[in-house]
Each structure stands twice: as C-alpha cells, then as structure tokens.
C-alpha cells in the first residue's frame, strides 16, 4: 500500500513538472551571457599581460647577451667583428652561433666558441624572430637599422601598452 501511494505521487509530480519553462530558460541564459561577457575582457587582459611579461623577459635576455658580448670583446677574450662595430655583435645570429675565443686551441669544429644565446626568442607581440635592431651609430629613436653592429633590440609591433607607451620603446 505504501509503495503504490508513493508511485502514484511520483507520477502526479512528473505530469505537473515536465521541464523548465521558457522564462526559466531565458533567465538562465541571461545569467550565463552576463558571466561570459565579464570573463572575455578579463581573459584578453590576462593574455596581454602575459605577452608583455614575456616581451620584457626576452628583451632583457637579448640585451644581457649583447652586453656580455661587448664585455668579452672589451676584455680581449673575443675578437671584434670589425673596427666600426665597437665590440658590439654584428648580428643576433652571432650570439647564437657563437664566437671563437682568443688564444684557444680548437680541436673540434665548435670547441673554443662562446655562445651568448641559446636561440633568438620570438617576439610575443608579432610572433616572429625578426626583432627591430639599432646600431651604436643609429639615432636612439630610429626605426631603421644601420647594420654596423647590434647595440639594442626592440619589438617591431606598432601596438601600445596599457599605459600608452609603444612596445617598440621598451
């Protein structure tokens, strides 16, 4: 008896509650839409901050490698590429390929070489390994590369950071 009354109660409930009403669905989708519209800008902002952080790290890594090359050349441990290079590397590729050390006896093809970078990092803003370069003889605000040496690197993107400074000035 107890079982049949429970079963009949369940059947009545199923007949009266067959699903969500249209208004309940509209309210649920509206709430989801509001939450999604708040999450998308936050995600874009977070991605942008990560790219900026990566850009700062990559620029710092390459600038330290250029400075280390310059220091080694000034100390006479490596030979300058040319007199007009002022002991700066002639290209970023030289920092990866390595430079033969002075007064080293080389037994193999790569022994006696000093490398300053493992690889040229990709610019997180452009997605390319083609960085803007300035030589020591170039104007500090110049966007054209003289080609004598690599004194500094910068991003080639035209975008600006959230504080309004162009990424190319970092």
Secondary structure, DSSP 8 states (H G I E B T S, - for coil): -HHHHHHHHHHHHHHH--S--HHHHHHHHHHHHHHHHHHHHHHHHHHHHHHHHHHHHHHHHHHHHHHHHHHHHHTTSB--S-GGGTTS-S-HHHHHH-EEBTT----SSSTTEE-S-SS----TTTSSS--EEE-TTS-TT--S---S---EEE-----B-TTS-BGGG-
